[in-house]
Amino acid sequence: MKKLLIGTSALVAAGLVAGAAHAADPIKLSLGGFAGTWVTYADNEDSYLTNAAVGEVTAVDVKGDAEVFYLGSTTLDNGLKVSFKAEMEAGGRDKTTVNTPTGTANVTGDAIDEYAISVAGAFGTVVMGADDNALAAIAVTSPRVGGRIHGGAFSEGDAVVGNVILAPAGIVAPNATFVNTGGDSESVSYISPSFGGFTVGATYVPSFSQGDDTPAVPTGNNATDAYGIGAAYAGEFSGVGVKVAGGWLTADTANAGATVNVDDWNEYQIGANLSYAGFTFGGGFRHIDVELNTVGAAATPGSFDQRAWDLGLSYKTGPYGVSLAYFDSKAENGNGTTDDTRKVWELNGEYSMGPGVSLVGSINHAKFENGLTAAQRAVAGTVSANENSGWAVSSGISLSF
């Protein structure tokens, strides 16, 4: 893997130094992006709201998700295409500041949460910056319609994360069926050209601490750097579309001073879709394999493996689309502790009113559990404070531009 990345860097250097070649035209920025807003009715468990000290929550709420993309590219005289992108949060997600009763401002997120510079040629594409890793870029998961409703995806979406039906604090079960570890960390990735429908991708992430999806290590330490590689295929046979993708990522971890050390951290993903006559069926699976050892006289640790899978069916005809999908994930929490779990159903519909404009709707059911020891479960109110389930109905409008 290191040799591949070193070779990739050499290609970039060679292309940039070939250098006397100047762009035929300077890079000019253009705009793109998406926006969605919806009204949601959500029903949470009263016992959870009471015992988790959440208090009263609004059953009907208005939410949204919007980003503006700054995009630019140019083709140099030597044939290399150099591109730039930056994604700015435009509402509904990472607002940069909020006003508090004392008049101070709290930073709650980044205005620009992703940026990247890419260099593309006959050798493929190299992407450098704070962006998704290559495994996420090539991943195949359950099909979905519904535009930007609940974040625009099933994996990592609001319903799975716990922003629709509320998820108890501390759940570490994965929120995606692909490797999203180190999401938006600064990294370097390589995507090969397509050869007969096959594509290969590779990523190096120096530090997860900069990203949104730092993996939860049982000792409380974080993974530091990682290497990942994957492959995907897309083709058609007798009118049946086929998409398949898989990948592997291995990470080092920071274990200084820990009683329990992580020997190995490995993640695997696989997904497949079949499509025919407007129907698409498929899903994805992710496994996180954690191997631990002990330091000193510590007891032998239990299992801390994690996994997630989803499965779905969608149908599109003309301006109409509908999809039904299920997401299930768990994280094992060691000896004497039950698993953390996420279980979510989603029924979505959409109607395209015109280019980039759709009416969307969704019905969700979610159930979350934060794993507890037997002793914790014996404490009054503890179980209901760490488990929640409910239904939600949403409707709104989704834009892309």
C-alpha positions as CSV (number, residue, x, y, z in Angstrom):
1,M,0.0,0.0,0.0
2,K,2.8,2.4,0.9
3,K,4.5,1.7,-2.4
4,L,1.2,2.4,-4.3
5,L,0.8,5.8,-2.5
6,I,4.5,6.7,-3.1
7,G,4.1,5.9,-6.7
8,T,0.9,8.0,-6.9
9,S,2.7,10.9,-5.4
10,A,5.4,10.6,-8.0
11,L,2.8,10.7,-10.7
12,V,1.4,13.9,-9.3
13,A,4.9,15.5,-9.0
14,A,5.8,14.5,-12.5
15,G,2.6,16.0,-13.8
16,L,3.0,19.3,-11.9
17,V,6.6,19.7,-12.8
18,A,6.0,18.9,-16.5
19,G,5.7,22.2,-15.9
20,A,6.4,24.5,-18.4
21,A,2.9,23.7,-19.6
22,H,0.4,26.3,-18.6
23,A,-3.4,26.1,-18.5
24,A,-5.0,27.1,-21.7
25,D,-7.6,28.9,-19.6
26,P,-7.3,29.9,-15.9
27,I,-9.4,28.2,-13.3
28,K,-12.8,29.8,-12.9
29,L,-15.1,28.9,-10.1
30,S,-18.7,27.8,-10.6
31,L,-21.4,27.0,-8.1
32,G,-23.4,23.8,-7.4
33,G,-24.9,22.1,-4.5
34,F,-28.2,21.0,-2.9
35,A,-30.9,22.1,-0.5
36,G,-33.7,20.3,1.2
37,T,-36.2,21.2,3.9
38,W,-39.0,19.1,5.4
39,V,-41.6,18.9,8.2
40,T,-41.3,15.9,10.5
41,Y,-43.7,14.4,13.1
42,A,-41.7,12.1,15.5
43,D,-42.9,10.0,18.4
44,N,-40.3,9.1,21.0
45,E,-40.7,6.8,24.0
46,D,-42.0,8.8,27.0
47,S,-39.9,6.7,29.4
48,Y,-36.7,7.5,27.5
49,L,-37.4,11.2,27.5
50,T,-38.1,11.1,31.2
51,N,-35.3,8.9,32.4
52,A,-32.6,10.3,30.0
53,A,-33.5,13.8,31.3
54,V,-34.2,14.9,27.8
55,G,-37.4,16.6,28.9
56,E,-40.2,17.8,26.7
57,V,-39.4,17.6,22.9
58,T,-41.3,19.1,20.0
59,A,-43.3,16.4,18.2
60,V,-43.5,18.5,15.0
61,D,-40.3,20.1,13.7
62,V,-38.9,21.8,10.6
63,K,-35.4,20.6,9.5
64,G,-33.2,21.0,6.5
65,D,-29.9,20.4,4.9
66,A,-28.1,22.7,2.4
67,E,-24.6,23.0,0.9
68,V,-23.1,25.2,-1.7
69,F,-20.3,23.8,-3.8
70,Y,-17.5,25.9,-5.2
71,L,-16.1,24.1,-8.2
72,G,-13.4,24.8,-10.7
73,S,-11.1,23.0,-13.2
74,T,-8.8,23.5,-16.1
75,T,-7.0,21.2,-18.6
76,L,-3.3,21.9,-18.9
77,D,-1.4,21.8,-22.2
78,N,0.2,18.5,-21.1
79,G,-3.3,17.0,-20.9
80,L,-3.6,16.9,-17.1
81,K,-6.9,18.1,-15.7
82,V,-6.6,19.9,-12.4
83,S,-9.8,20.5,-10.3
84,F,-10.8,22.1,-7.1
85,K,-13.9,21.8,-4.9
86,A,-15.0,23.2,-1.6
87,E,-18.4,22.4,0.1
88,M,-19.8,25.1,2.3
89,E,-22.5,24.4,4.8
90,A,-25.5,26.6,3.9
91,G,-27.9,25.8,6.7
92,G,-29.5,22.9,8.5
93,R,-26.2,21.3,9.6
94,D,-22.9,22.7,10.8
95,K,-23.7,26.3,11.7
96,T,-20.4,28.0,12.5
97,T,-21.7,29.9,15.6
98,V,-24.8,30.1,17.8
99,N,-25.8,32.9,20.2
100,T,-26.0,31.9,23.8
101,P,-28.1,33.7,26.6
102,T,-24.8,35.3,27.9
103,G,-24.1,36.8,24.5
104,T,-21.1,34.6,23.7
105,A,-20.7,32.5,20.6
106,N,-20.1,28.8,20.5
107,V,-18.4,27.1,17.6
108,T,-20.5,24.2,16.5
109,G,-19.0,23.2,13.2
110,D,-17.1,24.1,10.1
111,A,-18.4,26.5,7.4
112,I,-16.3,24.6,4.9
113,D,-16.4,20.9,5.9
114,E,-14.8,19.4,2.8
115,Y,-12.3,20.6,0.2
116,A,-10.1,18.9,-2.3
117,I,-7.7,19.4,-5.2
118,S,-7.5,16.6,-7.8
119,V,-5.2,15.8,-10.7
120,A,-6.5,13.5,-13.4
121,G,-4.9,12.0,-16.4
122,A,-4.5,8.6,-18.2
123,F,-3.1,7.2,-15.0
124,G,-6.3,7.9,-13.1
125,T,-7.2,10.6,-10.5
126,V,-5.3,11.7,-7.4
127,V,-7.4,13.6,-4.8
128,M,-5.8,15.5,-1.9
129,G,-7.5,17.4,0.8
130,A,-10.2,17.0,3.5
131,D,-12.6,14.6,1.7
132,D,-14.2,11.2,1.8
133,N,-11.9,8.3,1.6
134,A,-11.7,6.2,-1.6
135,L,-13.7,3.3,-0.1
136,A,-16.6,5.6,0.6
137,A,-16.3,7.0,-2.9
138,I,-16.7,3.5,-4.6
139,A,-19.1,2.0,-2.0
140,V,-22.4,0.3,-3.0
141,T,-25.2,0.2,-0.5
142,S,-29.0,-0.1,-0.5
143,P,-30.8,1.9,-3.2
144,R,-32.8,5.0,-2.0
145,V,-35.0,7.7,-3.4
146,G,-36.1,10.9,-1.6
147,G,-33.4,13.4,-2.5
148,R,-32.1,15.4,0.5
149,I,-34.8,14.3,3.0
150,H,-33.1,13.3,6.3
151,G,-29.6,14.2,5.0
152,G,-29.7,12.6,1.6
153,A,-28.5,9.1,2.4
154,F,-29.6,6.1,4.5
155,S,-26.2,5.3,5.9
156,E,-25.0,8.3,7.9
157,G,-28.5,9.9,7.4
158,D,-30.5,11.5,10.1
159,A,-32.7,8.5,10.8
160,V,-29.8,6.2,11.3
161,V,-27.6,8.6,13.3
162,G,-30.6,9.3,15.6
163,N,-31.7,12.9,14.7
164,V,-35.3,11.9,13.9
165,I,-36.1,9.3,16.6
166,L,-33.6,10.3,19.2
167,A,-30.6,8.0,19.9
168,P,-29.4,7.6,23.5
169,A,-26.0,9.2,24.2
170,G,-22.9,6.9,23.9
171,I,-24.0,4.5,21.2
172,V,-21.0,3.5,19.2
173,A,-22.6,1.0,16.7
174,P,-21.6,2.0,13.2
175,N,-23.8,4.5,11.3
176,A,-22.8,3.3,7.8
177,T,-22.4,0.1,5.8
178,F,-19.3,1.3,4.2
179,V,-15.9,2.4,5.6
180,N,-16.5,6.1,6.6
181,T,-13.7,6.1,9.2
182,G,-11.9,9.3,9.2
183,G,-14.5,11.1,7.1
184,D,-13.4,14.6,6.0
185,S,-9.9,14.1,7.5
186,E,-7.1,15.4,5.3
187,S,-5.9,12.5,3.2
188,V,-4.7,11.4,-0.2
189,S,-6.7,9.1,-2.4
190,Y,-6.2,7.5,-5.8
191,I,-9.0,6.3,-8.2
192,S,-7.9,4.3,-11.3
193,P,-9.5,4.6,-14.7
194,S,-12.2,2.1,-15.5
195,F,-11.0,-1.0,-17.3
196,G,-13.8,-3.2,-18.6
197,G,-16.0,-1.8,-15.8
198,F,-13.5,-2.4,-13.0
199,T,-12.1,0.5,-10.9
200,V,-9.6,0.4,-8.1
201,G,-9.3,3.0,-5.3
202,A,-6.8,3.5,-2.5
203,T,-6.5,6.0,0.4
204,Y,-4.0,7.1,3.1
205,V,-5.3,9.0,6.1
206,P,-2.5,10.4,8.3
207,S,-4.7,11.4,11.2
208,F,-8.3,10.6,12.1
209,S,-8.5,13.2,14.8
210,Q,-9.3,15.8,12.2
211,G,-12.4,14.0,10.8
212,D,-16.0,13.5,11.6
213,D,-16.1,9.7,12.0
214,T,-13.2,8.8,14.3
215,P,-13.7,5.2,15.2
216,A,-14.5,4.3,18.8
217,V,-11.8,2.1,20.3
218,P,-12.9,0.3,23.5
219,T,-10.0,1.7,25.5
220,G,-11.0,5.3,24.9
221,N,-8.1,5.8,22.5
222,N,-8.5,6.8,18.9
223,A,-7.2,5.3,15.7
224,T,-4.4,7.5,14.3
225,D,-3.5,6.7,10.7
226,A,-4.8,4.2,8.1
227,Y,-4.4,2.6,4.7
228,G,-7.3,1.5,2.6
229,I,-7.8,-0.2,-0.8
230,G,-10.9,-1.3,-2.7
231,A,-12.3,-2.2,-6.1
232,A,-15.6,-1.8,-7.8
233,Y,-17.4,-3.1,-10.9
234,A,-20.3,-1.8,-12.9
235,G,-21.7,-3.4,-16.0
236,E,-24.8,-4.7,-17.7
237,F,-25.8,-8.2,-18.8
238,S,-29.0,-8.8,-20.9
239,G,-30.6,-5.7,-19.6
240,V,-29.7,-6.4,-16.0
241,G,-27.4,-3.7,-14.4
242,V,-24.8,-5.0,-11.9
243,K,-22.8,-3.0,-9.4
244,V,-20.4,-4.6,-6.9
245,A,-17.8,-3.0,-4.6
246,G,-15.6,-4.2,-1.8
247,G,-12.6,-2.9,0.2
248,W,-10.4,-3.2,3.2
249,L,-8.9,-0.6,5.6
250,T,-6.3,-1.1,8.3
251,A,-5.5,1.4,11.1
252,D,-3.0,2.0,13.8
253,T,-4.1,3.1,17.2
254,A,-2.8,5.4,20.0
255,N,-2.4,3.1,23.0
256,A,0.1,5.0,25.3
257,G,-0.7,4.2,28.9
258,A,-3.7,2.1,28.2
259,T,-4.5,-1.1,30.2
260,V,-5.9,-2.7,27.2
261,N,-4.1,-2.3,23.9
262,V,-5.5,-2.7,20.3
263,D,-3.2,-5.0,18.4
264,D,-5.1,-4.7,15.1
265,W,-7.9,-2.6,13.7
266,N,-9.3,-3.8,10.3
267,E,-12.4,-2.8,8.5
268,Y,-14.1,-4.6,5.5
269,Q,-16.9,-3.5,3.2
270,I,-18.9,-5.2,0.4
271,G,-22.0,-4.2,-1.4
272,A,-24.0,-5.1,-4.5
273,N,-26.9,-3.8,-6.6
274,L,-29.0,-5.4,-9.3
275,S,-31.2,-3.3,-11.5
276,Y,-33.8,-4.1,-14.1
277,A,-36.8,-2.2,-15.7
278,G,-36.8,0.5,-13.1
279,F,-36.2,-1.8,-10.1
280,T,-33.0,-1.8,-8.1
281,F,-32.3,-4.3,-5.3
282,G,-29.3,-4.6,-3.1
283,G,-27.4,-3.6,0.0
284,G,-24.1,-3.4,1.8
285,F,-22.2,-5.0,4.7
286,R,-19.4,-3.7,6.9
287,H,-17.3,-5.5,9.5
288,I,-14.9,-3.9,12.0
289,D,-12.5,-6.4,13.4
290,V,-10.8,-5.3,16.7
291,E,-8.0,-7.5,18.2
292,L,-7.0,-6.6,21.7
293,N,-4.4,-7.6,24.2
294,T,-3.9,-6.8,27.9
295,V,-1.2,-5.0,29.8
296,G,-0.1,-6.0,33.2
297,A,-2.6,-7.9,35.4
298,A,-5.7,-6.8,33.5
299,A,-8.4,-9.4,32.8
300,T,-8.7,-10.8,29.3
301,P,-10.9,-8.4,27.4
302,G,-14.1,-9.4,25.7
303,S,-15.1,-8.9,22.0
304,F,-15.4,-5.4,20.6
305,D,-16.1,-6.2,17.0
306,Q,-18.7,-4.1,15.1
307,R,-20.8,-4.7,12.0
308,A,-23.5,-3.0,10.0
309,W,-25.7,-4.1,7.1
310,D,-28.5,-2.7,5.0
311,L,-30.9,-4.1,2.3
312,G,-33.3,-2.3,0.1
313,L,-35.5,-2.2,-3.0
314,S,-36.4,0.9,-5.1
315,Y,-38.5,1.5,-8.2
316,K,-38.5,4.5,-10.5
317,T,-40.8,5.2,-13.4
318,G,-41.1,8.6,-15.0
319,P,-41.1,11.3,-12.3
320,Y,-42.1,8.9,-9.6
321,G,-39.9,6.9,-7.2
322,V,-40.3,4.8,-4.1
323,S,-37.9,2.8,-2.0
324,L,-38.0,0.6,1.1
325,A,-34.8,-0.2,3.1
326,Y,-33.6,-1.6,6.4
327,F,-30.4,-0.8,8.4
328,D,-29.1,-2.9,11.2
329,S,-25.8,-2.4,13.1
330,K,-24.2,-3.4,16.4
331,A,-21.1,-2.9,18.5
332,E,-20.0,-5.6,20.9
333,N,-19.1,-4.1,24.3
334,G,-17.1,-6.8,26.0
335,N,-17.7,-9.2,28.9
336,G,-21.0,-8.8,30.7
337,T,-22.3,-5.9,28.6
338,T,-25.1,-6.0,26.0
339,D,-24.5,-4.7,22.5
340,D,-25.0,-1.2,21.2
341,T,-27.5,-1.4,18.4
342,R,-29.2,0.7,15.7
343,K,-32.3,-0.8,13.8
344,V,-34.0,1.5,11.3
345,W,-36.7,1.0,8.6
346,E,-37.3,3.6,5.9
347,L,-40.0,4.0,3.3
348,N,-39.4,6.9,0.9
349,G,-41.2,8.4,-2.0
350,E,-40.4,11.2,-4.5
351,Y,-42.1,13.1,-7.3
352,S,-39.9,15.1,-9.7
353,M,-41.6,18.4,-10.5
354,G,-38.8,19.4,-12.9
355,P,-35.0,19.4,-13.3
356,G,-33.5,19.5,-9.8
357,V,-36.8,19.9,-8.0
358,S,-38.6,17.1,-6.2
359,L,-41.3,16.6,-3.6
360,V,-40.2,14.0,-1.1
361,G,-41.8,12.0,1.8
362,S,-40.6,9.5,4.3
363,I,-41.9,7.1,7.0
364,N,-39.3,5.8,9.5
365,H,-39.2,3.5,12.4
366,A,-36.1,3.4,14.6
367,K,-34.9,1.5,17.6
368,F,-31.7,2.2,19.5
369,E,-30.0,0.6,22.5
370,N,-26.9,1.6,24.4
371,G,-25.4,-1.6,25.8
372,L,-25.4,-1.9,29.6
373,T,-23.9,-4.3,32.2
374,A,-26.2,-6.5,34.3
375,A,-25.4,-4.2,37.3
376,Q,-26.4,-1.1,35.3
377,R,-29.6,-2.8,34.2
378,A,-30.6,-3.4,37.8
379,V,-30.7,0.4,38.5
380,A,-34.1,1.9,38.3
381,G,-34.6,4.0,35.1
382,T,-31.3,3.1,33.6
383,V,-32.6,0.8,30.9
384,S,-35.3,3.2,29.6
385,A,-32.7,6.0,29.7
386,N,-30.5,4.0,27.3
387,E,-33.2,2.6,24.9
388,N,-35.5,4.5,22.6
389,S,-37.8,3.7,19.7
390,G,-40.5,5.3,17.7
391,W,-42.1,6.3,14.4
392,A,-41.6,9.4,12.3
393,V,-43.4,10.9,9.2
394,S,-41.8,13.6,7.1
395,S,-42.6,15.5,3.9
396,G,-40.8,18.3,2.1
397,I,-38.9,19.6,-1.0
398,S,-35.5,18.7,-2.3
399,L,-33.4,20.8,-4.7
400,S,-30.1,20.1,-6.6
401,F,-28.3,22.7,-8.6
